Amino acid sequence: MKEFPPSKIVIVSRESRLAMWQAEHVRDRIQALYPQCSISILGTTTRGDQILDRTLSKVGGKGLFVKELEVAMAEGRADLAVHCLKDMPMELPEGFELAVIMEREDPRDAFVSNDYASLDALPAGAVVGTSSLRRQAMIAARYPHLVVKPLRGNLDTRLSKLDRGDYAAIILAVAGLNRLGLKQRIRFYLEPEQSLPSPGQGTLAIEIPAGREELRRFLAPLHDEAAAVASAAERSVSRIFGASCQIPLAAYATVDGARVRLRAMIATPDGSRSAAAEAEGSADAPEALGEQVAALLKAKDADAILAACKAQADAESS
């Protein structure tokens, strides 16, 4: 039996300002629960931070932000890692597990611009920046007169690109802006009906080495069951479609007591084809609800849309 509660904890984190905020937030939450515990943060750079000239869908997807953190845990240099759940692969490598799903922040997308009040206000030909094929598909479908261009880099870098005039507007996650005290940059909130969020958007997750039961017990007070139920339903849909950064897929669940409502959408990157579905189910079986919604999507030709997405991705990479 390992020491409980542990006297020392090391959190490994990416070094971006948002990632460090997340690690510090978890550190402070743990410290409040266990004042005698010594907690430090180990900063590291991931491949996802280093490759900024290509979209994630073209360089390996979400796992680019995770691998180096897992290596630090596997080598015993760190005990846990804090992630944005939406950046986590659907299947974790052997030897790791998600121990905690924390309370969800605002899951919506934000319209950010220095000159325009909303997407509706943008003139024809205006350039909108986004790192997400999901957001790209939404904009292309609803605003075909706009030009969507890739937007990479950390949050501060993305905002600086907007401020120097590279884009008329950019779309970001509300949660990240809120966490860094940048709420004032938001000109317009995109409701789920306008831009259905990504699975896990706004939710922090804590990853640990598998089998560390004493660590899981140590972190248990940070777990939020409603957020865990919602994310399980959302990620269930995503997992069925093998979702990655190459697939414009959205899934958003809301929990009301013992019931869960799940909405999901899959589209081609150009927004020309899409399928949407929703259903309600028991909070005791969120994965089953995800499977139900996935089946509804398949009944609306989601598999054909998925094949078109993969064909486009293959063509662009060849």
C-alpha positions in Angstrom: 0.0 0.0 0.0 1.5 3.3 -1.0 1.4 6.3 1.3 -2.1 7.9 1.7 -2.5 10.7 1.4 0.8 11.2 -0.5 3.2 13.7 0.9 4.3 14.8 -2.6 2.6 15.1 -5.9 4.0 16.2 -9.3 1.7 17.4 -12.0 3.0 17.4 -15.6 1.7 20.1 -17.9 2.2 21.7 -21.3 3.8 25.0 -20.9 1.2 27.2 -22.6 -0.4 29.8 -20.4 -3.8 28.0 -20.6 -2.3 24.6 -19.8 -0.4 26.0 -16.9 -3.5 27.7 -15.6 -5.3 24.4 -15.7 -2.4 22.7 -13.8 -2.3 25.5 -11.2 -6.1 25.2 -10.8 -5.8 21.5 -10.0 -2.8 22.1 -7.8 -4.8 24.7 -5.8 -7.8 22.5 -5.5 -5.6 19.6 -4.2 -3.8 21.9 -1.9 -7.0 23.1 -0.3 -8.0 19.5 0.4 -4.5 18.3 1.5 -2.6 21.3 3.0 0.3 19.1 4.1 0.9 17.7 0.6 3.8 19.2 -1.4 2.7 19.8 -5.0 4.9 20.9 -7.9 4.3 21.3 -11.6 6.6 19.9 -14.3 6.4 21.9 -17.5 7.0 20.2 -20.9 6.5 20.9 -24.6 4.6 18.5 -26.8 4.8 17.9 -30.5 1.4 19.6 -30.8 2.9 22.8 -29.4 5.9 22.6 -31.8 4.0 22.0 -35.1 2.2 25.2 -35.9 2.3 25.4 -39.7 -0.3 22.6 -40.3 -3.7 21.8 -38.9 -4.0 19.0 -36.4 -6.0 16.9 -38.8 -2.9 16.7 -41.1 -0.2 16.0 -38.5 -1.5 13.3 -36.2 -4.5 14.6 -34.3 -5.2 15.1 -30.6 -2.7 12.7 -29.3 0.1 15.2 -30.2 -0.7 17.1 -27.0 -0.7 14.1 -24.7 2.2 11.7 -25.5 5.0 13.6 -23.8 2.9 14.0 -20.6 2.3 10.3 -20.5 6.0 9.6 -21.0 6.7 11.7 -17.9 4.2 9.7 -15.9 5.5 6.3 -17.2 9.0 7.3 -16.3 8.0 8.2 -12.7 8.7 11.9 -13.1 5.1 12.9 -12.6 2.0 11.5 -10.9 -0.8 13.0 -13.0 -1.5 15.2 -16.0 -4.3 17.7 -16.5 -6.0 17.9 -19.9 -8.8 19.6 -21.8 -11.0 16.6 -22.3 -11.8 17.6 -25.8 -8.1 17.2 -26.7 -7.9 13.7 -25.3 -8.0 10.7 -27.7 -11.0 8.5 -27.4 -8.9 5.5 -26.4 -6.0 6.0 -24.0 -2.8 4.0 -24.3 -2.4 0.9 -22.2 -1.2 1.8 -18.7 -3.2 5.1 -18.3 -6.7 6.0 -17.2 -8.8 9.1 -16.6 -9.2 9.3 -12.8 -11.2 12.5 -12.6 -13.6 14.5 -14.8 -13.9 17.9 -13.2 -16.9 20.3 -13.2 -17.6 21.7 -16.7 -16.9 25.3 -17.6 -19.0 27.0 -20.3 -19.0 24.6 -23.3 -19.9 27.1 -25.9 -17.9 28.5 -28.8 -17.1 32.2 -28.8 -17.0 34.7 -31.7 -14.0 37.0 -31.3 -13.5 40.1 -33.4 -12.2 43.6 -33.1 -14.5 45.0 -35.8 -17.6 42.9 -36.1 -20.4 41.9 -33.6 -21.2 38.4 -34.9 -20.8 36.0 -37.8 -24.0 37.5 -39.3 -22.2 40.9 -39.5 -19.2 39.7 -41.5 -19.1 40.9 -45.1 -18.6 38.5 -48.0 -15.0 37.4 -48.3 -14.2 38.0 -44.7 -11.6 35.6 -43.3 -12.5 33.6 -40.2 -9.9 31.6 -38.3 -10.5 28.3 -36.6 -8.4 25.3 -35.6 -11.4 23.0 -35.8 -13.0 21.2 -38.8 -16.2 21.1 -36.7 -16.3 24.9 -36.6 -15.2 25.1 -40.2 -18.1 22.9 -41.4 -20.6 24.9 -39.4 -19.4 28.2 -40.9 -19.2 26.8 -44.4 -22.8 25.5 -44.2 -24.4 28.6 -42.7 -22.1 31.3 -44.1 -20.9 30.2 -47.5 -19.9 33.7 -48.4 -17.1 33.7 -45.7 -13.6 32.4 -46.1 -12.4 29.9 -43.4 -8.6 29.6 -42.8 -6.7 27.5 -40.3 -5.7 29.0 -37.0 -3.0 27.3 -34.9 -1.0 28.2 -31.8 -1.9 28.8 -28.2 -4.6 31.1 -27.1 -2.4 34.2 -26.9 -0.9 33.5 -30.3 -4.3 33.1 -31.9 -5.5 36.4 -30.4 -2.3 38.2 -31.6 -3.0 36.9 -35.2 -6.4 38.4 -35.0 -5.1 41.7 -33.6 -2.5 42.1 -36.4 -5.2 41.7 -39.0 -4.7 38.2 -40.3 -8.4 37.4 -39.7 -11.6 39.5 -39.5 -12.7 37.1 -36.7 -11.8 33.9 -35.0 -13.8 31.2 -33.2 -12.5 30.0 -29.8 -13.7 28.0 -26.9 -15.4 30.2 -24.3 -13.9 28.1 -21.5 -10.3 28.9 -22.4 -11.0 32.7 -22.6 -12.8 32.6 -19.3 -10.0 30.7 -17.6 -7.4 33.3 -18.7 -9.5 36.3 -17.7 -10.2 37.2 -21.3 -14.0 37.2 -21.3 -14.0 40.8 -22.5 -12.6 39.6 -25.9 -15.9 37.7 -26.6 -18.2 39.6 -28.9 -20.8 36.9 -29.3 -21.6 33.6 -27.7 -22.5 30.8 -30.2 -25.3 28.8 -28.6 -25.3 25.0 -29.1 -28.1 25.4 -31.7 -25.7 27.5 -33.8 -22.5 25.6 -33.1 -22.8 22.3 -31.3 -19.7 21.9 -29.1 -17.0 19.3 -29.4 -17.2 16.2 -27.1 -15.8 17.2 -23.7 -15.5 20.9 -24.5 -15.1 23.0 -21.4 -14.2 20.0 -19.2 -10.9 19.3 -17.5 -9.8 15.7 -17.0 -7.0 14.3 -14.8 -5.0 11.3 -16.2 -3.0 9.0 -14.0 -1.0 5.8 -14.5 -3.4 2.8 -14.4 -3.5 0.9 -11.1 -2.7 3.8 -8.9 -5.8 3.2 -6.7 -4.4 5.3 -3.8 -4.0 8.2 -6.3 -7.5 7.8 -7.6 -8.9 7.9 -4.1 -6.7 10.9 -3.3 -8.2 12.8 -6.3 -11.8 11.6 -5.9 -13.1 14.8 -4.3 -12.3 16.7 -7.5 -14.6 14.5 -9.5 -17.9 15.9 -10.9 -20.4 13.2 -11.7 -22.7 15.2 -13.9 -19.8 16.3 -16.1 -18.6 12.7 -16.1 -22.0 11.4 -17.3 -22.2 14.1 -20.0 -18.7 13.4 -21.3 -19.2 9.7 -21.3 -22.3 10.1 -23.6 -20.5 12.5 -25.9 -17.3 10.5 -26.2 -19.3 7.3 -26.8 -20.7 8.8 -30.0 -17.2 10.0 -31.0 -15.6 6.7 -30.3 -18.1 4.8 -32.5 -17.2 7.0 -35.5 -13.5 6.8 -34.7 -13.6 10.5 -34.3 -10.4 12.5 -34.6 -9.4 15.9 -35.8 -10.1 14.7 -39.4 -13.8 14.4 -38.7 -16.1 17.3 -38.1 -18.1 15.7 -35.3 -20.0 17.5 -32.5 -21.6 15.9 -29.5 -23.2 17.8 -26.5 -25.0 16.3 -23.5 -26.9 18.0 -20.7 -27.8 16.2 -17.5 -31.0 16.9 -15.6 -31.2 14.7 -12.5 -31.4 11.1 -13.7 -31.9 12.0 -17.4 -29.5 12.9 -20.1 -30.2 14.7 -23.4 -27.6 14.1 -26.1 -27.3 15.9 -29.4 -24.7 15.0 -32.1 -23.8 16.1 -35.6 -21.4 14.9 -38.2 -20.5 16.8 -41.4 -18.1 17.1 -44.3 -15.5 19.8 -43.8 -17.1 22.0 -46.5 -20.5 21.8 -44.8 -22.2 20.4 -47.9 -23.4 17.2 -46.2 -24.4 16.7 -42.6 -26.5 14.6 -40.3 -27.8 15.4 -36.8 -29.6 13.4 -34.2 -30.6 13.6 -30.6 -32.1 11.3 -27.9 -32.7 11.2 -24.1 -31.7 8.4 -21.8 -30.8 7.4 -18.3 -27.8 9.0 -16.5 -26.9 5.5 -15.4 -26.1 4.4 -19.0 -24.5 7.4 -20.8 -22.5 5.1 -23.2 -25.7 3.3 -24.3 -27.3 6.7 -25.1 -24.2 7.6 -27.2 -24.7 4.3 -29.1 -28.3 5.1 -29.6 -27.5 8.5 -31.0 -24.8 7.1 -33.2 -27.3 4.6 -34.6 -29.6 7.5 -35.4 -26.8 9.2 -37.2 -26.0 6.1 -39.2 -29.6 5.9 -40.3 -29.1 9.4 -41.8 -26.1 8.3 -43.9 -23.4 9.3 -41.4 -21.2 6.5 -42.6 -21.2 8.0 -46.1 -20.3 11.4 -44.7 -17.6 9.7 -42.7 -16.2 8.1 -45.8 -16.2 11.4 -47.6 -14.3 13.0 -44.8 -11.7 10.3 -44.9 -11.4 10.4 -48.6 -10.8 14.2 -48.5 -8.2 13.7 -45.7 -6.4 11.0 -47.7 -6.4 13.2 -50.8 -4.9 16.2 -48.9 -2.2 14.1 -47.4 -1.1 12.4 -50.6 
